[in-house]
Amino acid sequence: MKFLVCPDSFKDSMRSTVVCAQIINAITTVIPQAIAVGIPLSDGGQGFLDAIATALPATSVTCQVTGALVNNQVEAKYLLIDNNETAIFELATVAGLELLASDQRNPLFTTTYGMGELILHAINHYPLKKIIIGLGGSATNDGGVGMLQALGVKFTNINNHEIGFGGRALAEIKHIDLSGIDKRIFELSIEIACDVTNPLLGVNGATYVYGRQKGADTAAIYELENALTNYSQVLFKLTAQDYSNYPGAGAAGGTATGLLLLNGKITPGAEVIARYTELEKQISIADYVISGEGSVDEQTLYGKTINRIAQLCTKYDKPLLIFCGRSSGRIDYLYQNGVTAIFPISNGADDLSNSLLKGRENLYNCVINVCRLLHQVYNKRLTLVNLK
């Protein structure tokens, strides 16, 4: 029996590499002779670098940069592949929500400045031709302005003074000066890996959809939306490009908008990972495909990771088993679109905090039980074949 284990992360509980390891451990415990191949996945957010590093020989580079708060330094990393000509970044390692305590989360003040510093470090030290930036899981809502500031772009207010950092500061922007930007950035191919199609503004935009989980209350959401609106209007005057409704421009608090200004191209994060891991080939030769993520509901197939896996499993007629922290809503749609079975791992008696803490244990135990069933069915099938 050959298993392909290709999960996403379980948000606030387990990275995809941990999920992968737990599932493989459970499989081989019950079925020692099984072949279990692990491909931890990511949609561009948490675990993006881990997924690439697991799939490819890559060089990891670490340096100190500004965190989501300007007075905090973080140790961030990026990967180099293709003879150091391609650098791969993950915004969550620089300005990720998980790097801040709950009382520090406030997108009025958080910044992507460190992302710009990280890009400059790579440009200064390696012969880059391409950069790939995974977006997702950020604590920011600054439209990528902080990143652009680090790269040399000047954002000035009505008094011709440079603005500060964070989402609130975008309301002051009157002029954008690109003349000081490091010109080498325009010589690079920039791939923006993200899983969302949210525009920059509006009820489906960066602020209204993701602002609260980043620590914004109702008043802050109103202020941030107005600030991003001002930013979008000044950008339009500068470039004649309207990013307000551009699909994906709202990713990572609008960081995708800043990268689009640098001529970046948006690609679903799951597709980037699939390309480097040969996901389709691995699915085609597996007997069972196992994936998972923290929450599964009727919206799951609108995401990119499990949706892509389900499509490939349908193409090659492979059973797809999904393990998740919880499932809710009408999931029959998933069963009609490539998913064979869904297994929530949570103990219904536990509250959310306990479920998150016990994630590894609950996942392991759930997979053990499913594998016991698969193993028994497999052995009976072999017995019947031998009897014939």
Summary of the structure (lengths in Angstrom):
residues: 388
radius of gyration: 22.2
end to end distance: 20.9
largest distance: 88.0
contacts: 1438
relative contact order: 0.14
helix: 44%
strand: 20%
